[in-house]
């Protein structure tokens, strides 16, 4: 599991760099949120989702088990 987390952290570093180059790139932001969720860092995912994007909001809702709220969107 350690190597998976390490690879997730490497992905997060790359995505944070990409987002710094283009803060309005919603696709990169969603991938960053997903990467945080993949390593179990919900707080990191929520912080990365600022400003919030609809796709990233859905990822967080599903991850937290709020499927009713996700389906309502």
Secondary structure, DSSP 4 states (H G I P E B T S, - for coil): -HHHHHHHHHHHHHHHHHHHH-TT-HHHHHHHHHHHHHTT-HHHHHHHTSS--HHHHHHHHHHTT-HHHHHH-
